[in-house]
Amino acid sequence: LQPAPGRVEPRCPHFGMCGGCALQHLDPGTQLEGKTRPVLEKLQQVAGDFEVLSAVPAPCPWYYRGKIELSFLGQQLGFNRRGRFDRLVEVEECFIGPPENRAILQTTRAWARHHDLPGWDPRANRGLLRYLVIRRSQATAKWLVTLVTSTPPPGFPLQELTEELAALGATGIIHAEHNSPAGAVRVESSRVLHGEDRLVERLGRLEFQLSWRSFFQSNPPAFTRMLQEARCWLGEDPDRKVLDLFCGVGTIGLSLGGRLVGVESVPEAIEDAWRNAELAGIPAQFAVGAAEEWPDLACDLLVLDPPRSGCHPRLLRRLPEEGPELILYISCNPARLAEEVEALQPFYRLSRVRLFDFFPQTPHVEALCLLERRFGER
């Protein structure tokens, strides 16, 4: 038997068990073609002809993620086993995580085992150590480490771990407490043990301040390339009214220019958005709210970058009557994107698409789309 064309030896020894890199056995070109072709075929089925620009590979296939979150279970530290919430794959190094992650994992694991500190048991809902979150700035190479635990007992040896991580070069070290049985990180309190609690990341000419919890695209160089493409499509217009209905910390709207109004349902993200606009010297307005409930959709450009679940049906129903001439749609879920493009077809024409590989070694792809209102359809 001969390996199929495009097949390569996976770099990670945990390939196939870890829930992350499902495509490590394929070379970059085969990965890109394999995950972009079905997206374009599906969009062509629902939208007919539109301009397709060549897919953009990621700038770097390894160590590209700006943030990773690992879990503790018993004496293990790693990622959830594929399809399991109660089993881990213990990893020595994540090859798509920040390049410092190997040393951080070794240090933290040795500390936990030396003191016989129990990891969280998701079945029994008990334990001490819960998560280890590593965030790194691609722009400055500075990094934060956050240890998330349940409320620790007296004598918890945090200072020892703090000193060891600081010696590795950590910019900031944070301890957060999370006692809820919920699997997602829901922090009840946090404190800085060492250094700073924020990093600066850059997207083109703009700088953004990020805490360890801030939502931010995991591959800033690839995201920067997408934002450059969007600006090229739209041109410069300082008077253009831009409504960004899933604005997060403001990255897309602030990068596009114009008179920006950003809406986001997460209050902490809006706090970051205000801070980032001030840092950039850009006069913008931000508000906490649900996209589908925002009262006024009047604008020159509507930016949609929804979560994987897509836009709320109520928002889609409003667009035919209230939507603007142009919609810039960014999607991380091609199947949902195709459904929404099809729903809007009687009123909006999909005019241009370019796909970007933000996540090499994984099946995920990001789509940048421009929709234009059909003449007279309102």
Backbone torsions as a table, in degrees:
resi	resn	phi	psi	omega
1	LEU	NA	141.0	178.5
2	GLN	-113.2	142.3	175.8
3	PRO	-59.2	143.7	177.5
4	ALA	-65.5	152.4	175.9
5	PRO	-55.7	134.7	-179.9
6	GLY	90.5	-8.2	-178.4
7	ARG	-83.7	138.7	179.5
8	VAL	-135.1	168.8	177.6
9	GLU	-78.7	124.1	179.3
10	PRO	-60.1	140.1	-179.4
11	ARG	-75.3	-35.7	-173.4
12	CYS	-89.1	131.8	178.7
13	PRO	-68.2	-13.7	-178.6
14	HIS	-97.6	8.1	-179.5
15	PHE	-56.7	133.2	179.7
16	GLY	96.5	-25.6	178.8
17	MET	-101.6	-43.6	179.7
18	CYS	-68.6	149.9	-178.8
19	GLY	-82.2	12.9	-173.6
20	GLY	-99.6	-85.2	-165.8
21	CYS	-84.7	89.3	-175.8
22	ALA	-80.8	-10.8	-174.3
23	LEU	-116.7	18.2	-178.4
24	GLN	-63.1	-16.7	-178.9
25	HIS	-84.0	4.4	179.9
26	LEU	-119.6	146.4	177.7
27	ASP	-73.1	163.4	-173.3
28	PRO	-56.2	-41.8	-178.9
29	GLY	-65.4	-40.2	178.8
30	THR	-68.0	-39.5	176.2
31	GLN	-58.3	-49.9	-174.3
32	LEU	-63.2	-44.4	-179.7
33	GLU	-66.8	-39.8	-176.9
34	GLY	-68.0	-30.9	-178.3
35	LYS	-99.9	-8.0	177.1
36	THR	-99.1	-34.2	-177.8
37	ARG	-57.8	-47.5	179.6
38	PRO	-62.3	-32.2	179.6
39	VAL	-65.2	-47.6	-179.1
40	LEU	-66.6	-38.5	178.9
41	GLU	-62.3	-41.9	-180.0
42	LYS	-67.1	-42.0	178.5
43	LEU	-64.2	-37.7	178.8
44	GLN	-67.5	-31.5	177.0
45	GLN	-63.8	-38.5	-174.1
46	VAL	-96.1	-21.4	-172.5
47	ALA	-120.7	-4.1	-179.8
48	GLY	72.4	-140.7	-175.9
49	ASP	-83.2	137.9	172.1
50	PHE	-156.5	163.4	-178.7
51	GLU	-74.6	126.6	178.8
52	VAL	-113.7	118.1	175.9
53	LEU	-95.7	149.3	-174.0
54	SER	-59.5	141.5	-178.9
55	ALA	-63.6	146.9	-176.0
56	VAL	-106.2	116.5	177.7
57	PRO	-70.2	160.4	177.5
58	ALA	-68.7	147.7	178.6
59	PRO	-59.2	-33.8	-178.0
60	CYS	-144.0	132.6	-177.4
61	PRO	-83.6	-9.9	-175.2
62	TRP	-130.3	152.3	175.3
63	TYR	52.1	41.9	-174.4
64	TYR	-100.5	-18.8	-175.4
65	ARG	-74.3	131.1	178.6
66	GLY	-79.8	-12.8	-178.4
67	LYS	-150.7	135.7	171.0
68	ILE	-134.0	151.4	-179.0
69	GLU	-127.7	118.1	-179.7
70	LEU	-109.8	156.7	-177.8
71	SER	-114.7	152.8	171.3
72	PHE	-101.4	143.6	172.8
73	LEU	-152.1	115.2	-174.6
74	GLY	61.4	-123.8	176.8
75	GLN	-99.2	12.0	-176.7
76	GLN	-99.5	152.7	174.1
77	LEU	-137.1	117.9	-177.7
78	GLY	-178.9	-150.8	-178.7
79	PHE	-111.6	155.4	177.5
80	ASN	-60.5	136.0	174.2
81	ARG	-64.1	145.9	-175.6
82	ARG	-53.3	121.9	176.8
83	GLY	79.8	7.4	-177.7
84	ARG	-128.3	138.3	174.9
85	PHE	-96.8	-14.0	-173.2
86	ASP	-114.5	13.3	177.7
87	ARG	-133.9	139.8	179.7
88	LEU	-114.3	154.5	164.2
89	VAL	-104.3	111.6	-179.4
90	GLU	-74.7	125.5	-175.1
91	VAL	-117.5	141.6	173.2
92	GLU	-84.4	-29.5	-177.2
93	GLU	-160.6	141.1	172.6
94	CYS	-103.2	119.7	-173.3
95	PHE	-79.9	-5.3	173.0
96	ILE	-112.3	0.7	178.4
97	GLY	-86.0	-179.3	176.9
98	PRO	-55.8	142.8	-173.4
99	PRO	-61.4	-21.0	179.7
100	GLU	-81.6	-2.2	-168.0
101	ASN	-64.8	-29.9	-178.9
102	ARG	-61.7	-48.6	-179.5
103	ALA	-65.7	-38.3	179.8
104	ILE	-64.1	-44.3	-179.9
105	LEU	-64.8	-44.0	179.6
106	GLN	-60.3	-44.9	-177.9
107	THR	-65.5	-46.8	-177.4
108	THR	-66.9	-42.5	-179.7
109	ARG	-63.6	-43.2	179.8
110	ALA	-63.8	-40.1	178.1
111	TRP	-62.6	-46.5	-178.4
112	ALA	-63.3	-42.0	-178.7
113	ARG	-72.2	-36.4	178.7
114	HIS	-59.9	-38.1	-178.3
115	HIS	-97.9	5.2	178.0
116	ASP	52.5	50.5	-177.8
117	LEU	-90.1	125.3	-174.6
118	PRO	-78.9	135.7	172.0
119	GLY	-77.1	165.5	-177.4
120	TRP	-70.4	136.8	175.3
121	ASP	-104.0	107.7	-174.6
122	PRO	-70.8	-16.4	176.8
123	ARG	-82.5	-43.3	-179.5
124	ALA	-88.6	-10.8	-177.7
125	ASN	55.3	49.8	174.4
126	ARG	-151.0	161.7	-177.2
127	GLY	136.5	177.0	-175.7
128	LEU	-112.2	-58.9	-176.6
129	LEU	-82.8	132.5	-175.0
130	ARG	-118.7	-58.3	-176.3
131	TYR	-139.5	154.7	170.1
132	LEU	-125.6	119.2	-176.3
133	VAL	-113.8	126.5	179.3
134	ILE	-117.0	125.1	176.8
135	ARG	-124.9	134.5	-178.1
136	ARG	-133.1	140.8	174.4
137	SER	-88.3	124.5	175.2
138	GLN	-68.1	-27.8	-176.0
139	ALA	-76.6	-37.9	-173.5
140	THR	-113.5	-12.2	-176.9
141	ALA	66.5	13.4	174.9
142	LYS	-85.0	155.3	-176.1
143	TRP	-146.0	151.2	178.2
144	LEU	-115.5	149.3	171.6
145	VAL	-126.7	131.6	176.3
146	THR	-121.9	125.3	173.9
147	LEU	-100.0	122.2	179.6
148	VAL	-106.8	124.4	-179.5
149	THR	-133.0	167.9	162.5
150	SER	-74.6	175.0	-178.9
151	THR	-57.8	119.9	-173.4
152	PRO	-78.9	155.6	177.6
153	PRO	-77.5	166.8	174.3
154	PRO	-58.2	143.6	179.1
155	GLY	83.0	8.5	178.9
156	PHE	-58.9	123.8	-169.8
157	PRO	-81.6	55.3	-179.3
158	LEU	-66.8	-36.6	-175.9
159	GLN	-61.5	-37.1	179.7
160	GLU	-62.7	-47.4	178.1
161	LEU	-63.8	-40.2	179.3
162	THR	-57.8	-46.5	-179.3
163	GLU	-64.2	-39.0	-179.0
164	GLU	-69.1	-41.1	178.3
165	LEU	-70.5	-36.7	176.0
166	ALA	-61.5	-37.6	179.0
167	ALA	-65.6	-26.2	176.5
168	LEU	-76.3	-15.9	178.6
169	GLY	113.6	15.5	-179.1
170	ALA	-60.2	134.0	175.1
171	THR	-74.0	-36.2	179.5
172	GLY	-152.0	146.8	177.8
173	ILE	-131.0	128.2	-174.1
174	ILE	-125.6	142.9	171.0
175	HIS	-113.5	128.8	179.5
176	ALA	-125.3	146.0	178.1
177	GLU	-108.5	138.3	-176.9
178	HIS	-146.5	104.5	-176.0
179	ASN	-103.6	-9.8	-179.6
180	SER	-66.7	145.5	175.0
181	PRO	-71.2	-8.9	-179.9
182	ALA	-58.4	142.5	-178.4
183	GLY	-71.6	-37.1	179.2
184	ALA	-69.8	148.9	-178.8
185	VAL	-69.7	116.0	176.0
186	ARG	-125.7	97.9	-170.5
187	VAL	-81.7	131.8	177.0
188	GLU	-93.7	-29.1	176.9
189	SER	-160.2	155.9	176.9
190	SER	-152.0	155.4	176.9
191	ARG	-149.0	149.1	179.7
192	VAL	-84.1	124.5	178.8
193	LEU	-91.8	-26.8	-176.8
194	HIS	-158.3	136.7	170.4
195	GLY	70.0	-137.3	-171.8
196	GLU	-102.8	163.0	177.4
197	ASP	-111.9	6.3	-179.5
198	ARG	-139.6	153.7	174.1
199	LEU	-120.3	160.2	173.7
200	VAL	-107.9	125.3	174.5
201	GLU	-116.6	151.5	-178.7
202	ARG	-119.3	140.2	170.0
203	LEU	-126.4	101.8	-174.8
204	GLY	63.2	-123.6	-176.5
205	ARG	-89.3	-4.1	-175.5
206	LEU	-101.8	147.5	175.3
207	GLU	-112.1	145.3	-179.6
208	PHE	-131.8	135.1	176.3
209	GLN	-92.8	130.6	-175.4
210	LEU	-125.4	131.6	168.0
211	SER	-86.9	176.5	-180.0
212	TRP	-67.0	-20.5	-178.3
213	ARG	-98.5	-11.9	-175.3
214	SER	-57.5	136.9	171.7
215	PHE	-78.0	128.5	179.6
216	PHE	-154.4	146.2	178.5
217	GLN	-54.6	134.9	-173.0
218	SER	-73.3	-16.3	-178.5
219	ASN	-125.8	79.6	-174.4
220	PRO	-56.8	-40.6	178.2
221	PRO	-60.9	-40.2	178.1
222	ALA	-68.6	-39.6	178.7
223	PHE	-64.3	-38.9	176.9
224	THR	-58.9	-42.2	179.3
225	ARG	-62.4	-39.0	177.8
226	MET	-65.6	-42.8	180.0
227	LEU	-64.2	-37.1	175.6
228	GLN	-61.4	-41.4	178.7
229	GLU	-63.8	-43.2	179.9
230	ALA	-61.9	-43.0	178.7
231	ARG	-64.0	-35.9	178.0
232	CYS	-64.2	-40.7	178.7
233	TRP	-64.9	-41.3	-169.3
234	LEU	-91.4	-24.6	-175.7
235	GLY	74.9	176.8	-179.0
236	GLU	-97.0	128.2	177.1
237	ASP	-152.0	96.3	-177.7
238	PRO	-64.5	-17.4	-179.4
239	ASP	-93.7	-4.6	-178.4
240	ARG	-67.1	130.1	176.6
241	LYS	-87.2	117.9	-176.3
242	VAL	-111.2	127.6	175.2
243	LEU	-114.2	115.3	-178.9
244	ASP	-109.5	106.9	-169.5
245	LEU	-87.8	-9.4	173.9
246	PHE	-132.7	61.4	-162.4
247	CYS	-76.1	-17.1	-178.1
248	GLY	57.0	-128.6	179.8
249	VAL	-91.3	12.1	172.9
250	GLY	95.3	7.5	-170.9
251	THR	-59.4	-49.0	-173.3
252	ILE	-72.1	-52.6	-177.4
253	GLY	-59.6	-43.8	179.7
254	LEU	-65.7	-31.6	-179.8
255	SER	-75.3	-25.5	-176.6
256	LEU	-83.2	-21.8	-178.0
257	GLY	80.1	-178.8	-177.0
258	GLY	91.3	-172.4	-179.4
259	ARG	-92.1	102.4	-168.1
260	LEU	-95.7	134.0	165.4
261	VAL	-121.1	120.5	-178.7
262	GLY	-113.3	136.8	-179.1
263	VAL	-125.1	136.0	-178.0
264	GLU	-153.4	142.5	-176.3
265	SER	-83.1	-13.5	-177.0
266	VAL	-98.3	113.0	-176.1
267	PRO	-58.6	-38.5	-178.9
268	GLU	-63.7	-34.5	178.1
269	ALA	-67.3	-38.6	178.4
270	ILE	-65.9	-37.4	174.9
271	GLU	-58.7	-43.8	177.5
272	ASP	-65.7	-37.6	-179.6
273	ALA	-62.5	-46.2	176.7
274	TRP	-58.3	-44.0	-179.4
275	ARG	-63.4	-40.8	-178.3
276	ASN	-70.5	-36.0	176.6
277	ALA	-65.6	-40.4	177.7
278	GLU	-64.8	-41.6	178.7
279	LEU	-61.0	-37.0	-178.8
280	ALA	-84.4	-9.7	-177.0
281	GLY	68.9	31.0	-178.1
282	ILE	-108.6	122.3	177.4
283	PRO	-73.6	111.8	-178.9
284	ALA	-139.6	162.2	177.6
285	GLN	-119.5	139.1	179.5
286	PHE	-133.5	150.2	-179.5
287	ALA	-148.2	148.1	174.6
288	VAL	-86.3	127.4	179.2
289	GLY	176.5	164.5	175.6
290	ALA	-83.1	137.8	-176.5
291	ALA	-56.2	-43.5	-175.7
292	GLU	-70.7	-15.3	-178.5
293	GLU	-102.2	-2.4	-179.7
294	TRP	-63.1	126.8	-167.1
295	PRO	-72.1	-26.4	-170.8
296	ASP	-129.3	110.6	179.4
297	LEU	-93.8	6.4	-179.1
298	ALA	-66.1	123.1	179.4
299	CYS	-169.4	175.3	173.8
300	ASP	-91.7	-31.0	-179.2
301	LEU	-140.4	126.0	175.3
302	LEU	-103.4	126.1	178.1
303	VAL	-105.0	125.2	178.0
304	LEU	-121.7	118.4	175.2
305	ASP	-135.4	68.9	-171.8
306	PRO	-75.2	168.3	172.7
307	PRO	-66.8	179.5	-176.0
308	ARG	-59.4	-26.5	179.4
309	SER	-72.0	-11.8	178.3
310	GLY	84.2	-169.8	-179.7
311	CYS	-78.0	150.0	176.3
312	HIS	-66.4	139.7	179.1
313	PRO	-53.4	-32.6	-179.9
314	ARG	-64.5	-37.6	177.4
315	LEU	-66.9	-42.9	179.4
316	LEU	-61.8	-36.4	179.2
317	ARG	-69.4	-26.1	-178.8
318	ARG	-80.6	-27.6	-172.0
319	LEU	-60.1	-40.8	-179.7
320	PRO	-56.0	-37.4	-178.6
321	GLU	-91.8	-34.8	-170.4
322	GLU	-111.0	-12.0	-174.2
323	GLY	-72.5	161.4	-177.3
324	PRO	-84.8	-171.9	178.9
325	GLU	-72.9	-32.5	-174.4
326	LEU	-125.4	138.5	172.4
327	ILE	-127.5	124.9	171.4
328	LEU	-99.4	115.1	-174.4
329	TYR	-114.1	125.0	176.2
330	ILE	-115.7	126.7	-173.2
331	SER	-131.5	137.4	173.1
332	CYS	-104.3	3.1	-178.8
333	ASN	-131.5	91.1	-174.6
334	PRO	-58.8	-35.2	-179.4
335	ALA	-64.2	-44.5	179.0
336	ARG	-68.4	-37.4	177.2
337	LEU	-57.3	-46.8	-178.4
338	ALA	-61.9	-39.6	178.5
339	GLU	-62.0	-42.2	-176.0
340	GLU	-75.6	-36.7	174.9
341	VAL	-60.9	-41.4	179.1
342	GLU	-64.3	-40.8	179.8
343	ALA	-64.1	-31.7	-177.6
344	LEU	-91.0	-4.6	-174.2
345	GLN	-52.4	-40.5	-179.7
346	PRO	-63.5	-18.2	-173.4
347	PHE	-119.4	-29.1	-178.1
348	TYR	-127.8	138.1	178.1
349	ARG	-102.2	127.6	173.1
350	LEU	-72.8	114.1	-172.7
351	SER	-102.5	-29.0	-174.3
352	ARG	-154.7	142.3	179.8
353	VAL	-140.9	138.0	168.4
354	ARG	-138.8	132.8	-179.8
355	LEU	-101.4	145.1	-177.0
356	PHE	-129.0	137.0	176.4
357	ASP	-93.0	97.3	176.3
358	PHE	-84.7	-20.9	-168.6
359	PHE	-132.3	72.1	176.2
360	PRO	-56.0	150.7	-178.4
361	GLN	78.1	-3.2	179.8
362	THR	-122.2	165.4	-179.8
363	PRO	-77.7	-1.9	-170.2
364	HIS	-83.4	144.7	177.5
365	VAL	-141.6	150.3	-178.6
366	GLU	-109.3	137.9	-178.1
367	ALA	-114.6	133.3	172.6
368	LEU	-110.6	121.4	-173.5
369	CYS	-131.3	146.0	173.6
370	LEU	-118.7	124.3	177.3
371	LEU	-114.4	136.0	-178.8
372	GLU	-120.6	138.1	-179.9
373	ARG	-65.1	135.1	175.9
374	ARG	-69.2	141.3	-174.9
375	PHE	-59.5	125.3	175.2
376	GLY	81.1	-1.2	-177.3
377	GLU	-93.6	99.7	176.0
378	ARG	-153.7	NA	NA
